[in-house]
Amino acid sequence: MALKDALDALFGKTRLPKATVDNLFAISAASITMQSELNLKASSTAGLCFKPIESSQYDAARTEIEELLQLSSKETGSTYRITTDEYRFTWVILEDPDFEDLVVGLHLVSQTLIERGFGSYLLCAVFRFENAKPVYWVFNFKRGRYYPFVPAPGKTRDNTIEFRMRSLLERELPVEKDMEMWYPLWGIPL
């Protein structure tokens, strides 16, 4: 490990490798399998979550992100909003009936944050799928892997469906093997 990499890791300035961020695109093909095998339809919303950033440099990055989203919205018809959840995390929420546009839009936002030096603030991207109830695939940026999250009443999880989703899609998605890293995301604003 190079000295700069060691210092970056020590001070929490780790960079996300490009291949890791590009794993975000794997959800596109997996969405077809989810539709055919699990009768899960991709929702028209997806979101990107990151830690709050207090910096004038972030203000410039946020302006750039909003400008990119406005331009992209004109081409794709997507809409977006930036919101803060009850835990004070920032979310970029995209809405578009074309699932591919959601994936590309979240990749664009994450790539912009990484290029501006805020990659370590990225937490996750969340893709919602629906059947009788919502189910989510969560992309953990730090690990470059997906995991399923199926909330149930009383802030519990439906582990049966989560395990079924994992076993069905682990060949198509880079699925997190360590289930302790399958963090519940209560109050997802999608």
C-alpha positions in Angstrom: 0.0 0.0 0.0 1.4 3.4 -1.0 2.0 5.9 1.8 -0.6 8.3 0.4 -3.2 5.5 0.3 -2.3 4.6 3.9 -2.7 8.2 5.1 -5.9 8.6 3.2 -7.3 5.5 4.8 -6.1 6.6 8.2 -7.8 10.0 7.9 -11.0 8.7 6.3 -10.2 10.0 2.8 -10.4 6.7 1.1 -11.2 6.8 -2.6 -13.7 4.5 -4.2 -12.2 2.6 -7.1 -13.9 3.2 -10.4 -14.7 -0.5 -10.8 -16.6 -0.4 -7.5 -18.8 2.5 -8.6 -19.4 0.9 -11.9 -20.8 -2.1 -10.1 -23.9 0.2 -9.7 -24.8 -0.8 -13.3 -25.3 -4.5 -12.5 -28.8 -3.7 -11.2 -30.0 -3.1 -14.7 -29.7 -6.7 -15.9 -30.8 -8.0 -12.4 -34.1 -6.0 -12.7 -35.1 -8.2 -15.6 -34.5 -11.4 -13.5 -36.4 -9.9 -10.6 -39.4 -9.2 -12.9 -39.5 -12.7 -14.4 -38.5 -14.8 -11.4 -39.9 -12.9 -8.4 -42.6 -10.8 -10.1 -40.9 -7.7 -8.7 -41.4 -4.6 -10.8 -38.9 -1.8 -10.7 -40.2 1.3 -9.2 -40.0 4.7 -10.9 -37.9 6.1 -8.0 -34.4 5.5 -6.8 -32.2 7.4 -4.4 -28.6 8.1 -3.4 -27.7 8.8 0.2 -24.7 10.5 1.6 -23.5 12.0 4.8 -24.1 15.8 5.3 -21.2 17.9 4.1 -20.4 21.3 5.6 -18.1 22.9 3.1 -18.1 25.7 0.5 -16.6 23.2 -1.9 -19.6 21.0 -1.4 -21.9 23.9 -2.2 -20.2 24.2 -5.6 -20.5 20.4 -6.1 -24.2 20.5 -5.2 -24.7 23.3 -7.7 -22.9 21.2 -10.3 -25.0 18.2 -9.5 -28.3 20.2 -9.7 -27.2 21.6 -13.1 -26.3 18.1 -14.4 -29.7 16.8 -13.1 -31.5 19.7 -14.8 -29.8 19.0 -18.1 -30.3 15.3 -17.8 -34.0 15.8 -16.9 -34.5 17.7 -20.2 -33.2 14.7 -22.1 -34.7 11.8 -20.1 -37.8 13.4 -18.6 -36.6 12.4 -15.1 -37.5 14.6 -12.1 -35.3 14.9 -9.0 -35.4 16.3 -5.5 -32.8 16.7 -2.8 -34.0 16.1 0.7 -32.7 15.4 4.2 -34.0 12.4 6.1 -34.8 12.1 9.8 -31.2 11.0 10.5 -29.8 14.1 8.7 -28.5 12.3 5.7 -28.9 13.9 2.3 -30.8 12.1 -0.4 -30.9 12.7 -4.1 -34.2 11.2 -5.2 -34.8 10.5 -8.9 -38.1 9.7 -10.5 -38.4 8.2 -14.0 -40.5 5.4 -15.5 -37.4 4.2 -17.4 -35.3 2.2 -14.9 -32.1 2.6 -17.0 -32.4 6.4 -16.6 -32.5 6.0 -12.8 -29.4 3.9 -12.8 -27.5 6.3 -15.1 -28.7 9.3 -13.1 -27.5 7.9 -9.8 -24.2 7.0 -11.3 -23.8 10.5 -12.7 -24.4 12.0 -9.2 -22.1 9.6 -7.4 -19.3 10.1 -10.0 -19.6 13.9 -9.6 -19.3 13.6 -5.9 -16.3 11.4 -6.2 -14.6 13.7 -8.8 -15.1 16.6 -6.4 -13.4 14.7 -3.5 -16.5 13.7 -1.7 -16.5 10.0 -2.4 -15.9 9.1 1.2 -19.3 10.8 2.0 -21.3 8.4 -0.3 -23.2 5.9 1.7 -25.5 4.0 -0.6 -27.8 4.0 -3.6 -31.2 2.4 -3.2 -33.4 0.9 -5.8 -37.0 0.1 -5.0 -39.0 -2.8 -6.4 -42.6 -3.7 -5.8 -45.0 -6.6 -5.6 -47.3 -6.8 -2.6 -44.9 -4.7 -0.6 -41.8 -2.7 -1.4 -38.4 -4.4 -1.5 -35.1 -2.7 -1.9 -31.7 -3.4 -3.3 -29.1 -1.3 -1.5 -25.7 -0.6 -3.1 -23.1 0.1 -0.4 -20.5 2.4 -2.0 -17.7 1.5 0.5 -18.0 -2.2 -0.3 -19.1 -2.0 -3.9 -21.8 -4.5 -3.3 -25.5 -4.9 -3.2 -27.7 -6.4 -0.5 -31.5 -6.8 -0.3 -33.6 -5.0 2.3 -37.2 -6.0 2.8 -38.8 -4.0 5.7 -41.7 -5.6 7.6 -44.0 -4.2 10.2 -42.6 -3.1 13.5 -39.1 -2.2 12.1 -38.4 -5.9 11.4 -37.1 -7.5 8.2 -38.5 -10.3 6.0 -35.3 -12.3 6.0 -37.0 -15.1 4.0 -37.5 -12.9 1.0 -34.1 -11.3 1.5 -32.3 -14.7 1.4 -34.4 -15.8 -1.6 -33.5 -12.6 -3.5 -29.8 -13.1 -2.6 -29.7 -16.7 -3.8 -31.5 -15.9 -7.0 -29.4 -12.8 -8.0 -25.9 -13.5 -6.6 -24.8 -14.6 -10.1 -25.9 -11.3 -11.6 -25.2 -8.8 -8.9 -22.1 -8.3 -6.7 -24.0 -9.3 -3.6 -22.5 -8.6 -0.1 -21.5 -12.0 1.4 -21.2 -10.7 5.0 -24.8 -10.4 6.1 -23.7 -8.3 9.1 -23.1 -5.6 6.5 -26.8 -5.8 5.4 -27.8 -2.6 7.3 -31.5 -1.8 7.6 -32.5 1.5 6.2 -35.6 2.7 8.1 -37.4 5.6 6.7 -36.2 5.5 3.1 -37.7 8.5 1.4 -38.6 6.7 -1.8 
